[in-house]
Amino acid sequence: MALFGITRQYVWAILPATGFCIGWFLDRKETERMTMFRDKSALYGRELGPGEAPSWP
């Protein structure tokens, strides 16, 4: 059965790519959210010098 010209074989080919894109997007958002806590932990936190890059992007 084709709905708008899309057959089952195309759906099964697009599904993994869509899952990868959603996972990549969520991973980027989580990294963006975690930058608020960068270099602030009690164990590894320290004051950064002027012009010094953060410990991770």
PDB file of N, CA, C and O in Angstrom:
ATOM      1  N   MET A   1       0.842  -1.174   0.000  1.00  0.00           N
ATOM      2  CA  MET A   1       0.000   0.000   0.000  1.00  0.00           C
ATOM      3  C   MET A   1       0.887   1.237   0.000  1.00  0.00           C
ATOM      4  O   MET A   1       1.817   1.344   0.799  1.00  0.00           O
ATOM      5  N   ALA A   2       0.606   2.135  -0.866  1.00  0.00           N
ATOM      6  CA  ALA A   2       1.388   3.363  -0.955  1.00  0.00           C
ATOM      7  C   ALA A   2       0.517   4.550  -0.554  1.00  0.00           C
ATOM      8  O   ALA A   2      -0.587   4.733  -1.066  1.00  0.00           O
ATOM      9  N   LEU A   3       1.020   5.321   0.339  1.00  0.00           N
ATOM     10  CA  LEU A   3       0.320   6.512   0.795  1.00  0.00           C
ATOM     11  C   LEU A   3       1.163   7.710   0.375  1.00  0.00           C
ATOM     12  O   LEU A   3       2.279   7.889   0.861  1.00  0.00           O
ATOM     13  N   PHE A   4       0.644   8.509  -0.504  1.00  0.00           N
ATOM     14  CA  PHE A   4       1.362   9.660  -1.068  1.00  0.00           C
ATOM     15  C   PHE A   4       2.641   9.230  -1.764  1.00  0.00           C
ATOM     16  O   PHE A   4       3.618   9.979  -1.773  1.00  0.00           O
ATOM     17  N   GLY A   5       2.655   8.059  -2.337  1.00  0.00           N
ATOM     18  CA  GLY A   5       3.818   7.567  -3.067  1.00  0.00           C
ATOM     19  C   GLY A   5       4.914   7.000  -2.180  1.00  0.00           C
ATOM     20  O   GLY A   5       5.997   6.687  -2.674  1.00  0.00           O
ATOM     21  N   ILE A   6       4.664   6.862  -0.891  1.00  0.00           N
ATOM     22  CA  ILE A   6       5.655   6.329   0.041  1.00  0.00           C
ATOM     23  C   ILE A   6       5.312   4.870   0.311  1.00  0.00           C
ATOM     24  O   ILE A   6       4.236   4.561   0.822  1.00  0.00           O
ATOM     25  N   THR A   7       6.219   3.990  -0.030  1.00  0.00           N
ATOM     26  CA  THR A   7       5.977   2.568   0.205  1.00  0.00           C
ATOM     27  C   THR A   7       6.703   2.133   1.476  1.00  0.00           C
ATOM     28  O   THR A   7       7.498   2.887   2.037  1.00  0.00           O
ATOM     29  N   ARG A   8       6.425   0.920   1.920  1.00  0.00           N
ATOM     30  CA  ARG A   8       7.015   0.416   3.158  1.00  0.00           C
ATOM     31  C   ARG A   8       8.534   0.369   3.099  1.00  0.00           C
ATOM     32  O   ARG A   8       9.198   0.593   4.111  1.00  0.00           O
ATOM     33  N   GLN A   9       9.089   0.082   1.935  1.00  0.00           N
ATOM     34  CA  GLN A   9      10.545  -0.015   1.848  1.00  0.00           C
ATOM     35  C   GLN A   9      11.206   1.326   2.120  1.00  0.00           C
ATOM     36  O   GLN A   9      12.298   1.368   2.687  1.00  0.00           O
ATOM     37  N   TYR A  10      10.572   2.416   1.731  1.00  0.00           N
ATOM     38  CA  TYR A  10      11.139   3.731   2.004  1.00  0.00           C
ATOM     39  C   TYR A  10      11.003   4.097   3.473  1.00  0.00           C
ATOM     40  O   TYR A  10      11.893   4.734   4.036  1.00  0.00           O
ATOM     41  N   VAL A  11       9.916   3.709   4.092  1.00  0.00           N
ATOM     42  CA  VAL A  11       9.727   3.997   5.514  1.00  0.00           C
ATOM     43  C   VAL A  11      10.799   3.295   6.330  1.00  0.00           C
ATOM     44  O   VAL A  11      11.366   3.900   7.241  1.00  0.00           O
ATOM     45  N   TRP A  12      11.092   2.043   6.032  1.00  0.00           N
ATOM     46  CA  TRP A  12      12.103   1.307   6.777  1.00  0.00           C
ATOM     47  C   TRP A  12      13.509   1.833   6.486  1.00  0.00           C
ATOM     48  O   TRP A  12      14.410   1.641   7.302  1.00  0.00           O
ATOM     49  N   ALA A  13      13.713   2.476   5.371  1.00  0.00           N
ATOM     50  CA  ALA A  13      15.018   3.064   5.062  1.00  0.00           C
ATOM     51  C   ALA A  13      15.186   4.416   5.758  1.00  0.00           C
ATOM     52  O   ALA A  13      16.300   4.783   6.130  1.00  0.00           O
ATOM     53  N   ILE A  14      14.109   5.147   5.934  1.00  0.00           N
ATOM     54  CA  ILE A  14      14.176   6.476   6.532  1.00  0.00           C
ATOM     55  C   ILE A  14      14.175   6.412   8.058  1.00  0.00           C
ATOM     56  O   ILE A  14      14.719   7.304   8.709  1.00  0.00           O
ATOM     57  N   LEU A  15      13.581   5.389   8.631  1.00  0.00           N
ATOM     58  CA  LEU A  15      13.450   5.276  10.079  1.00  0.00           C
ATOM     59  C   LEU A  15      14.782   5.347  10.832  1.00  0.00           C
ATOM     60  O   LEU A  15      14.865   6.116  11.790  1.00  0.00           O
ATOM     61  N   PRO A  16      15.827   4.600  10.467  1.00  0.00           N
ATOM     62  CA  PRO A  16      17.107   4.717  11.185  1.00  0.00           C
ATOM     63  C   PRO A  16      17.740   6.107  11.053  1.00  0.00           C
ATOM     64  O   PRO A  16      18.318   6.620  12.012  1.00  0.00           O
ATOM     65  N   ALA A  17      17.634   6.699   9.894  1.00  0.00           N
ATOM     66  CA  ALA A  17      18.206   8.038   9.702  1.00  0.00           C
ATOM     67  C   ALA A  17      17.480   9.064  10.561  1.00  0.00           C
ATOM     68  O   ALA A  17      18.106   9.969  11.114  1.00  0.00           O
ATOM     69  N   THR A  18      16.173   8.928  10.674  1.00  0.00           N
ATOM     70  CA  THR A  18      15.399   9.832  11.515  1.00  0.00           C
ATOM     71  C   THR A  18      15.777   9.652  12.983  1.00  0.00           C
ATOM     72  O   THR A  18      15.920  10.636  13.709  1.00  0.00           O
ATOM     73  N   GLY A  19      15.938   8.421  13.420  1.00  0.00           N
ATOM     74  CA  GLY A  19      16.356   8.152  14.792  1.00  0.00           C
ATOM     75  C   GLY A  19      17.734   8.726  15.090  1.00  0.00           C
ATOM     76  O   GLY A  19      17.966   9.255  16.177  1.00  0.00           O
ATOM     77  N   PHE A  20      18.652   8.622  14.125  1.00  0.00           N
ATOM     78  CA  PHE A  20      19.981   9.190  14.299  1.00  0.00           C
ATOM     79  C   PHE A  20      19.906  10.702  14.439  1.00  0.00           C
ATOM     80  O   PHE A  20      20.566  11.273  15.308  1.00  0.00           O
ATOM     81  N   CYS A  21      19.120  11.354  13.606  1.00  0.00           N
ATOM     82  CA  CYS A  21      18.994  12.818  13.654  1.00  0.00           C
ATOM     83  C   CYS A  21      18.373  13.279  14.967  1.00  0.00           C
ATOM     84  O   CYS A  21      18.814  14.277  15.537  1.00  0.00           O
ATOM     85  N   ILE A  22      17.380  12.586  15.446  1.00  0.00           N
ATOM     86  CA  ILE A  22      16.757  12.953  16.726  1.00  0.00           C
ATOM     87  C   ILE A  22      17.757  12.761  17.864  1.00  0.00           C
ATOM     88  O   ILE A  22      17.850  13.614  18.747  1.00  0.00           O
ATOM     89  N   GLY A  23      18.499  11.669  17.860  1.00  0.00           N
ATOM     90  CA  GLY A  23      19.506  11.425  18.883  1.00  0.00           C
ATOM     91  C   GLY A  23      20.611  12.461  18.861  1.00  0.00           C
ATOM     92  O   GLY A  23      21.053  12.916  19.916  1.00  0.00           O
ATOM     93  N   TRP A  24      21.062  12.841  17.679  1.00  0.00           N
ATOM     94  CA  TRP A  24      22.096  13.863  17.544  1.00  0.00           C
ATOM     95  C   TRP A  24      21.605  15.199  18.095  1.00  0.00           C
ATOM     96  O   TRP A  24      22.337  15.895  18.799  1.00  0.00           O
ATOM     97  N   PHE A  25      20.361  15.553  17.770  1.00  0.00           N
ATOM     98  CA  PHE A  25      19.782  16.804  18.256  1.00  0.00           C
ATOM     99  C   PHE A  25      19.678  16.806  19.778  1.00  0.00           C
ATOM    100  O   PHE A  25      20.034  17.794  20.421  1.00  0.00           O
ATOM    101  N   LEU A  26      19.194  15.710  20.360  1.00  0.00           N
ATOM    102  CA  LEU A  26      19.066  15.638  21.814  1.00  0.00           C
ATOM    103  C   LEU A  26      20.432  15.670  22.501  1.00  0.00           C
ATOM    104  O   LEU A  26      20.570  16.267  23.569  1.00  0.00           O
ATOM    105  N   ASP A  27      21.430  15.044  21.908  1.00  0.00           N
ATOM    106  CA  ASP A  27      22.774  15.068  22.471  1.00  0.00           C
ATOM    107  C   ASP A  27      23.342  16.484  22.466  1.00  0.00           C
ATOM    108  O   ASP A  27      23.961  16.912  23.441  1.00  0.00           O
ATOM    109  N   ARG A  28      23.133  17.206  21.377  1.00  0.00           N
ATOM    110  CA  ARG A  28      23.601  18.599  21.310  1.00  0.00           C
ATOM    111  C   ARG A  28      22.908  19.470  22.346  1.00  0.00           C
ATOM    112  O   ARG A  28      23.552  20.317  22.966  1.00  0.00           O
ATOM    113  N   LYS A  29      21.599  19.277  22.546  1.00  0.00           N
ATOM    114  CA  LYS A  29      20.857  20.044  23.540  1.00  0.00           C
ATOM    115  C   LYS A  29      21.340  19.719  24.958  1.00  0.00           C
ATOM    116  O   LYS A  29      21.430  20.619  25.794  1.00  0.00           O
ATOM    117  N   GLU A  30      21.649  18.453  25.240  1.00  0.00           N
ATOM    118  CA  GLU A  30      22.136  18.070  26.562  1.00  0.00           C
ATOM    119  C   GLU A  30      23.510  18.683  26.824  1.00  0.00           C
ATOM    120  O   GLU A  30      23.774  19.149  27.932  1.00  0.00           O
ATOM    121  N   THR A  31      24.383  18.688  25.825  1.00  0.00           N
ATOM    122  CA  THR A  31      25.689  19.319  25.977  1.00  0.00           C
ATOM    123  C   THR A  31      25.533  20.811  26.225  1.00  0.00           C
ATOM    124  O   THR A  31      26.232  21.380  27.063  1.00  0.00           O
ATOM    125  N   GLU A  32      24.622  21.444  25.501  1.00  0.00           N
ATOM    126  CA  GLU A  32      24.355  22.871  25.693  1.00  0.00           C
ATOM    127  C   GLU A  32      23.844  23.144  27.106  1.00  0.00           C
ATOM    128  O   GLU A  32      24.221  24.143  27.719  1.00  0.00           O
ATOM    129  N   ARG A  33      23.000  22.273  27.620  1.00  0.00           N
ATOM    130  CA  ARG A  33      22.455  22.445  28.962  1.00  0.00           C
ATOM    131  C   ARG A  33      23.536  22.250  30.025  1.00  0.00           C
ATOM    132  O   ARG A  33      23.556  22.968  31.025  1.00  0.00           O
ATOM    133  N   MET A  34      24.426  21.291  29.818  1.00  0.00           N
ATOM    134  CA  MET A  34      25.442  20.989  30.810  1.00  0.00           C
ATOM    135  C   MET A  34      26.563  22.024  30.860  1.00  0.00           C
ATOM    136  O   MET A  34      27.348  22.015  31.808  1.00  0.00           O
ATOM    137  N   THR A  35      26.664  22.911  29.876  1.00  0.00           N
ATOM    138  CA  THR A  35      27.699  23.935  29.920  1.00  0.00           C
ATOM    139  C   THR A  35      27.483  24.910  31.074  1.00  0.00           C
ATOM    140  O   THR A  35      28.413  25.618  31.457  1.00  0.00           O
ATOM    141  N   MET A  36      26.279  24.960  31.632  1.00  0.00           N
ATOM    142  CA  MET A  36      26.034  25.818  32.794  1.00  0.00           C
ATOM    143  C   MET A  36      26.849  25.347  33.997  1.00  0.00           C
ATOM    144  O   MET A  36      27.195  26.158  34.855  1.00  0.00           O
ATOM    145  N   PHE A  37      27.160  24.059  34.076  1.00  0.00           N
ATOM    146  CA  PHE A  37      27.843  23.481  35.225  1.00  0.00           C
ATOM    147  C   PHE A  37      29.328  23.256  34.982  1.00  0.00           C
ATOM    148  O   PHE A  37      30.011  22.675  35.825  1.00  0.00           O
ATOM    149  N   ARG A  38      29.824  23.701  33.863  1.00  0.00           N
ATOM    150  CA  ARG A  38      31.219  23.477  33.492  1.00  0.00           C
ATOM    151  C   ARG A  38      32.160  24.168  34.489  1.00  0.00           C
ATOM    152  O   ARG A  38      31.968  25.338  34.819  1.00  0.00           O
ATOM    153  N   ASP A  39      33.160  23.447  34.959  1.00  0.00           N
ATOM    154  CA  ASP A  39      34.180  23.925  35.904  1.00  0.00           C
ATOM    155  C   ASP A  39      33.590  24.400  37.227  1.00  0.00           C
ATOM    156  O   ASP A  39      34.162  25.286  37.862  1.00  0.00           O
ATOM    157  N   LYS A  40      32.472  23.843  37.656  1.00  0.00           N
ATOM    158  CA  LYS A  40      31.858  24.260  38.906  1.00  0.00           C
ATOM    159  C   LYS A  40      31.670  23.116  39.899  1.00  0.00           C
ATOM    160  O   LYS A  40      31.048  23.314  40.942  1.00  0.00           O
ATOM    161  N   SER A  41      32.183  21.943  39.608  1.00  0.00           N
ATOM    162  CA  SER A  41      31.987  20.832  40.533  1.00  0.00           C
ATOM    163  C   SER A  41      32.893  21.008  41.749  1.00  0.00           C
ATOM    164  O   SER A  41      33.919  21.684  41.670  1.00  0.00           O
ATOM    165  N   ALA A  42      32.513  20.401  42.867  1.00  0.00           N
ATOM    166  CA  ALA A  42      33.300  20.496  44.091  1.00  0.00           C
ATOM    167  C   ALA A  42      34.631  19.754  43.953  1.00  0.00           C
ATOM    168  O   ALA A  42      35.624  20.148  44.565  1.00  0.00           O
ATOM    169  N   LEU A  43      34.657  18.697  43.165  1.00  0.00           N
ATOM    170  CA  LEU A  43      35.873  17.904  43.027  1.00  0.00           C
ATOM    171  C   LEU A  43      36.853  18.497  42.014  1.00  0.00           C
ATOM    172  O   LEU A  43      38.053  18.566  42.278  1.00  0.00           O
ATOM    173  N   TYR A  44      36.344  18.926  40.853  1.00  0.00           N
ATOM    174  CA  TYR A  44      37.212  19.381  39.776  1.00  0.00           C
ATOM    175  C   TYR A  44      37.144  20.883  39.531  1.00  0.00           C
ATOM    176  O   TYR A  44      37.896  21.402  38.706  1.00  0.00           O
ATOM    177  N   GLY A  45      36.278  21.577  40.215  1.00  0.00           N
ATOM    178  CA  GLY A  45      36.093  23.001  39.941  1.00  0.00           C
ATOM    179  C   GLY A  45      37.286  23.836  40.348  1.00  0.00           C
ATOM    180  O   GLY A  45      37.955  23.533  41.336  1.00  0.00           O
ATOM    181  N   ARG A  46      37.551  24.870  39.605  1.00  0.00           N
ATOM    182  CA  ARG A  46      38.621  25.812  39.922  1.00  0.00           C
ATOM    183  C   ARG A  46      38.316  27.121  39.220  1.00  0.00           C
ATOM    184  O   ARG A  46      37.492  27.174  38.308  1.00  0.00           O
ATOM    185  N   GLU A  47      38.977  28.157  39.648  1.00  0.00           N
ATOM    186  CA  GLU A  47      38.816  29.459  39.002  1.00  0.00           C
ATOM    187  C   GLU A  47      39.652  29.492  37.736  1.00  0.00           C
ATOM    188  O   GLU A  47      40.821  29.107  37.748  1.00  0.00           O
ATOM    189  N   LEU A  48      39.064  29.944  36.662  1.00  0.00           N
ATOM    190  CA  LEU A  48      39.788  30.046  35.401  1.00  0.00           C
ATOM    191  C   LEU A  48      40.502  31.396  35.342  1.00  0.00           C
ATOM    192  O   LEU A  48      39.980  32.419  35.786  1.00  0.00           O
ATOM    193  N   GLY A  49      41.679  31.367  34.797  1.00  0.00           N
ATOM    194  CA  GLY A  49      42.431  32.593  34.640  1.00  0.00           C
ATOM    195  C   GLY A  49      41.859  33.425  33.500  1.00  0.00           C
ATOM    196  O   GLY A  49      41.045  32.931  32.719  1.00  0.00           O
ATOM    197  N   PRO A  50      42.273  34.673  33.397  1.00  0.00           N
ATOM    198  CA  PRO A  50      41.777  35.522  32.307  1.00  0.00           C
ATOM    199  C   PRO A  50      42.242  34.984  30.950  1.00  0.00           C
ATOM    200  O   PRO A  50      43.429  34.737  30.740  1.00  0.00           O
ATOM    201  N   GLY A  51      41.298  34.811  30.048  1.00  0.00           N
ATOM    202  CA  GLY A  51      41.592  34.320  28.709  1.00  0.00           C
ATOM    203  C   GLY A  51      41.775  32.819  28.631  1.00  0.00           C
ATOM    204  O   GLY A  51      42.081  32.302  27.556  1.00  0.00           O
ATOM    205  N   GLU A  52      41.601  32.103  29.717  1.00  0.00           N
ATOM    206  CA  GLU A  52      41.776  30.648  29.710  1.00  0.00           C
ATOM    207  C   GLU A  52      40.488  29.981  29.215  1.00  0.00           C
ATOM    208  O   GLU A  52      39.383  30.353  29.607  1.00  0.00           O
ATOM    209  N   ALA A  53      40.665  28.999  28.353  1.00  0.00           N
ATOM    210  CA  ALA A  53      39.512  28.292  27.786  1.00  0.00           C
ATOM    211  C   ALA A  53      38.894  27.358  28.828  1.00  0.00           C
ATOM    212  O   ALA A  53      39.596  26.893  29.727  1.00  0.00           O
ATOM    213  N   PRO A  54      37.599  27.079  28.724  1.00  0.00           N
ATOM    214  CA  PRO A  54      36.976  26.112  29.636  1.00  0.00           C
ATOM    215  C   PRO A  54      37.574  24.723  29.436  1.00  0.00           C
ATOM    216  O   PRO A  54      38.224  24.450  28.427  1.00  0.00           O
ATOM    217  N   SER A  55      37.341  23.848  30.422  1.00  0.00           N
ATOM    218  CA  SER A  55      37.950  22.523  30.372  1.00  0.00           C
ATOM    219  C   SER A  55      37.367  21.646  29.274  1.00  0.00           C
ATOM    220  O   SER A  55      38.041  20.724  28.815  1.00  0.00           O
ATOM    221  N   TRP A  56      36.153  21.899  28.842  1.00  0.00           N
ATOM    222  CA  TRP A  56      35.547  21.139  27.745  1.00  0.00           C
ATOM    223  C   TRP A  56      34.564  22.037  27.013  1.00  0.00           C
ATOM    224  O   TRP A  56      34.022  22.980  27.590  1.00  0.00           O
ATOM    225  N   PRO A  57      34.339  21.741  25.742  1.00  0.00           N
ATOM    226  CA  PRO A  57      33.471  22.635  24.956  1.00  0.00           C
ATOM    227  C   PRO A  57      32.086  22.513  25.355  1.00  0.00           C
ATOM    228  O   PRO A  57      31.221  23.190  24.800  1.00  0.00           O
TER     229      PRO A  57
END
